[in-house]
């Protein structure tokens, strides 16, 4: 599956694809839609466990769908799937635009930005900065093992932004040229820690050493409410070693050499200067306060597994 193998780079793009798939399923297999959701959604969530945007967007969809089904029946809920999905997608796009507006104010003429992996939100940030006439340049890491940094670099170059692709191991070497680090996120934990593509924590550590500010761009939809109770995402290991090295090279290593290809790591909040969300710029330590203001404390959030079980029991 493309989600599990990391072939869909952005968590935003992955979420939008899943939402569109749900919408199509409601129209072509409406008779079995509830069974489809209860069997398919757990597999989807398992294939992208680091994407809190996916979890929270599906949670929002299930809340609305189940509410309508209980109040007015399953047929009425089915007829509202397209509207519910479109509302969620509109919210996601709106959040990206708001983040781009806030984040763009942090980039000035002459800035040299370092970024890692591929981020749909960051592309919009850099597009906004370009449109504002700011002269800046971007270093993009190759972002192994999948190499989505190559796509990120190509995309930025096509936007007319001065872009340099660098190998991951050169991060500390080039940090002396960098004025700011901007990175996307898959999950923001309640304590302000960030789960993102592997290598992010190394970049943050090198930036801290060089006294370079690290900004994370992420909507509040990426907040991991479950992390209030100490849970984080499971370790995700890429099963396809072709992204790591060729089969011929692996054979040359001998049978006693193991390979391990992790996809994500966790960056501690002390290495993050600010998290830029659609509601403004926040210190990582302020995340619990924002969550309390938005959802109460502890957050009054229904676990998505419970919502999936509710779908099973709908008439």
N, C-alpha and C positions, 0 to 999 in steps of 0.2 A: 504494500500500500504506500502511496506517495507520501502521506502524512508521516507514517512511521519511519520511512527511509530518509526523511528530511528533504524531499524533492520539492516540496512547497515551502519556500524559504520564510516568508513572513507569516507570523501568527495572525495578523489581520487578514491577509489573503486566504489563509487556511480557514478562518472563521467565516468569511464571506462565501467561500465555496461550499462549506457545510450548510450554511443557511439557505443558499440557493438550491442545494440538493434536497433539503427538507421541503422546501416550497414545491419543487417539481414532484416529489413523492406524494404530497397531499393531493395533487391533481391527477396523477396517473394510477395510483394504487390506494385510493381513498378508503376502499372497503377494508383494507388491511393496515391502515396507516398507524393505528395505535400499536399493533404488533411490530410493525416496522420500526417505530421509535424505540420501543422497549428492547428490541434485539440489536438494533444498529447503533444507537447512541453510546452504549457502553464500549463498543469496539472503537468508535471514533475517539472517545475520550481517552481510551487506553493508548491509542496511536499517537496522541499529541498531549501527553500528561503535563508538559511544562506550560502549556498555553492557557493562562487564566482568562484571557479574552474569550476563548472558546467556551470554557466552563461557564463563565458568567453570562455570556450571550445565550447559551442554551438554557441556562437556568431561567433567564428572563422569558424566553419563548415558552418553556414548559409551564411557568407560572400563569401566563396569560391564557395559554391553550387549555390547561386544566380548569381554570376558573370559568371560562366560557362553557366548557363541556359540562361542568357540574351545574351551572346556572341555567343553561339553555339547550343542552344536549350536544352530542358529539357532532351531528351534522352541522349545527351552527358553528361549532368550534372549527371544523374543517373549512367552512366557507370563509373563516377569518384568518386562516394561516398566512395567506399572501400579505394581508394588511399587517399582521403582527411582525412577520419577517421584514417587511419594508420599513416599518417603524424602527426596528433594531438597527438595520443597515443605515438608515438616515442618521440615527444617533451616533453610530460609529464614525461615519464621515464627518459629522458635525464636530465630534470630539477631536478628530485629527486636525481639522481646520483651526480649532481654537488653540490646540497645542502649538501648531505652526506659528500662529500669531504671537504667542507668548515667547516661544523659544527663539524666534527670529530676532527678538530684541537683544538677545545675548551674544549675537555675532556682529562684529564691527569690521570696518575696513582693515585689511592686513591680517586678519585672523587666519591661522593655520589649524584646521580642525582634523582630529583623528577620529575615525569611526570604525566599527567592527561589525561584520556580518551584513545582513540585508534587512532594512527596516522601511516599510511603506510610509510610516509616520515621518521618519527622518528625511526621506526623499521630499516630502511635502514641506518640511522645515527648510531644507536647502533651496527648494524651488522658490519659496517665499522670500528668502534672503536675496537670491539672485534677482527676483522681480523688483525688490526694493533698491536695487542698484549697488549693493554692497560688494566690494571686491574682496574675495576670500578664496582659499583653496582647501582641498580635502585630501587627506591620506586615508586610504581604505585598505584594511588588512585582507589577505586572501581568504581568511576564515575557514581553515581546514577543520574537519575532514571533508565537508561537502563542497566548500569553495564558493559559497554564495557571495563572497566579497567581490568576485570577478563580475558578477551580474550587477552588484551595487556600483562598482567603479564604472562599468559601461553605461549604466543608467545616468549617473551624475555627469559623465563626460558628454553624453548626448544632450543634456540640459545646458551645456555650455559652461559648466563649472570646471575649473582647473583641478584635475584629479590625478593622484598618484597611487598606484597599487603597490603594496609592499608585502613581503613575506611575514608571516606571524611572528617568527623568531626575531624580527628586526624592531619590534615595538620599543624596547628600551633604548635601542640605538637612535631611533628617530625622534624620541620623545623630546629631545632638546630643541627640536625645530617646531614643536607643537605648542599652540597657545591655549587650546581648549579641547576637551574630549566630549563628544556627543555620542550616546549609545542608546539603542532601543532596549526593550525588555519584554520577556515573556510573562514574568510574574513579579509583582512587588509584594513581599511578605509584610506582615503587620508590623514587624520591627524595623522596616525600611530596607531590609536586605533585598537583593535583586537576583532573580534567576534569569539567565540569558545564555546565549551561545557560548560554548566552552572557549576559554581564552579571554573572556571579559574580565574576570577577576585579576588576571595577570596584567592586563592593560591598566586597570584601576590602581593596582599596586605600583606599577611603574610611574603612573601619573602622580600618585601621592608622593613618591620619592622625589620627583622633579618639580613638585609644587604647581602642578597643572590642574585646573579645575575639571571635575568630571560631572557632566550633566546627563541625567537619564530622562528620556522622553517616554511617557506612558500615561494612558488615560486611567481614570479611577476604575474603569472596567477591568483593568489588569490587576487590581488588588486581590490578593489571595486571602479571602476571609477565613478559610479553613486553617490558615497558619496561626490564627489566634490561639489554637489549641496545640501548637507545636508541630503541626504536620507541614511538610514541604513536598516537593515533587519527588517522584521516584527517580532513581538513576536511569538515564536513558542511554543505552549503548547501541551504537549503529551496528546492525548485523551484517551489512554489506561491506566487506573490507576492500572492495574495488575502489571506494572513495579514499581509502587510506594509502594503498599501494597496489601495484599490479599483482596478479596471481603468480606470475613468473618470479617476481622478487620474493613473494612470501614462500614459495617452494624453496628458494635458495637459502632461506634462513634456517631451514631444518624443522623437523616436527616438534622439537622441544621448546620453540619460541612461541609464546602466546601473544595474541594481539588484542588490544582493548581500545575501542574508539568511542569515547564519551561524546555526547552532543551538547550537554549543558553544564554550567557550573554556577556557584553562588558567590555573589560579591557582597561582602559585609557593608553595613551602612556607614561605617567610619571612613570608607574609601569613596563615598559618594557625596559630592558637595550639595547637589540639589536634584529633586525629581520634578520635572515639568509636566503638569497635568492640564486638563481642560479647565480646571478651577484655579490655576495659578501655579506659581513656583513654590515648592515645599522643601523644607529640610527633611531628611529621612526620619528623624526623630518625631516629626509632626504627623506621621501617617496614622498612628493610633488615635490621635485627637480628631483627625478628619473622618476616620471610619466611625468613631463614636458619634460625631455630629450628624453623619449621614444615615447610619443604620442602628444606632444605639450600642450599648456595651453590656455583654458581648454582642456582636452583630446578630441581628435577628434575621438570619439567612437559613433557608431550608437547604439541606444537603441535596445535591443533584441526584444522588442515588435514590433518595426518598421520592423525589419527583418522578423519576423513571418508573419506580414501583407503582406510583399512583396512576400513571398512564396505563399500566397493565390492567388495572382494576376498573377502568372506565367502561361503561356499557357501550 
